């Protein structure tokens, strides 16, 4: 039992660390996503035609 407790604590620490990394990566991806999408509409948006003088 004395050997099992440190193994459980180490396993929990690794699990929480991996979970925090996954949540941080998801947060960073959601934070960066709007900046990536800003250029998507440029191909569809057109300038108004120049006036015929």
Buried (B, 14 or more C-beta within 10 A) or exposed (E): EEEEEEEEEEEEEEEEEEEEEEEEEEEEEEEEEEEEEEEEEEEEEEEEEEEEE
